[in-house]
Amino acid sequence: MHERDGFVEATLRGIRTPETLVAAAATVTSACTNFKNTNVLIDLRAMIGELDTLQTFEVVSHAMPKTPGTRQLTRAAVLDLPGNMERLRFFETVAVNRGFNVRVFDDEQCALAWLRG
């Protein structure tokens, strides 16, 4: 993780599981606190695997709200591969309904424009 042009950039690697994503959320929000920056680009393109619908719902509805600092993020852009967008759009819908300002993208330039906008 590093600071880049007014936001924190976090590139995640490894296997997507509920546990790894919740741990990543804690690490990312901690880094944002340390950098004193509440905008973040979370790049998931190097991760493998996917969560099913119920796992996605559980992570966003129950685990993320309990993770310290997640509610302090002003904007969170999640970047992933085009093939993962259907599942991520569900993630985005649930997250927005829970009060998170998150958007998902498969185009880095669009994600950056939204973060800066």
N, C-alpha and C positions, 0 to 999 in steps of 0.2 A: 504494500500500500504506500502511496505517496500523494503529495499534493500536486495538483496540476491545474493551472489556469482558473483558480477560484473554486475548485472542488477537490474532493478526495477521490482518488481512483483506486479501486480494489479489484484485482484480478484473482478469481478463484479457480482452483484446480482440484482434481480428485473426483471422487464419486459423489453424486447427488443423493443424499439421504436426508430424512428429517433432521437427524442429529448433526450432520455436517453443515446443513444450512442454518440451523439455529446457532451453532457455534460460530459460524461465519458472521451472522448478524451481530452477535456480541462483540466479535473482534472488530468488525467494521465500525460499529457505533463507538467503541472505545477509541479507535483511531481518529474518528471525527471529533471526539471530545478533545483528544490530545492536540490535534491540529487546529482546534477552535474553528471548525468549518462544518456547517450543517447540510451541505450539498454533497452528494456522493454518486459516483458512477460505479456500478457493480457489474463487472464483466464475467459472465458465466460461460462464455464460449469454449473454454478449455475444460469444462466439467463434463463428465460422462454420466449416463443414466438419467432417469427421470422419476419424479414422484407421481403416484396415481392421484386421482382427484381427491379422495379422502385425506391422503397424506398432505396434499397441498393445502386443503382447507384447515386441517389441524395445525399446521405450522403457522399459517397466517392468522388464524382466529384465536389460537390459544398460546402458542409458544412465543411468537414475535412480540405480542403486547407485554409479555412478562420479561422480555429482555431489556435490561437497563439501557436507557438512551435512545431506543428506537423511536419514541414519540417526539424526540427533540430534533429529528432530521427534518429539514425544510423541504428538500427535494431528493428523491432517490430514483435514479434512472437505472433500470436493469437491462443489460445488453446480452442477447443470446442469439443463437443461430436461427435462421428462418424456420427450420423444421420444428423448433420448440415453441413457437409463438402461440399455438392454440392453448397449450397448457399454461403458458405464462400469462395469457390474457385472462384466464380464470383467476390466477394468482393476483393480477392487477385489480380485477373487479372486487375480489374479497378484501384485499388490502385497502382499497379506496373506501369501501363500505365500512371498514373498521377505523377510518380516520387517518390513514397513512397517505402521504402525498407521493405516490409511486407511479411510474409509468414504465412500460416495457417496450423495448425496441430491438429490431434486428439490423438496424443501420446506425453505425456509430456517429455519423454526422448529425443525424436527427436527434439522437440522445444528447449530444453535446449542445445542440441548439436549444433543446428544451431546458437543460440544466442552466444555461446562461440566460434564458429568457425570463 
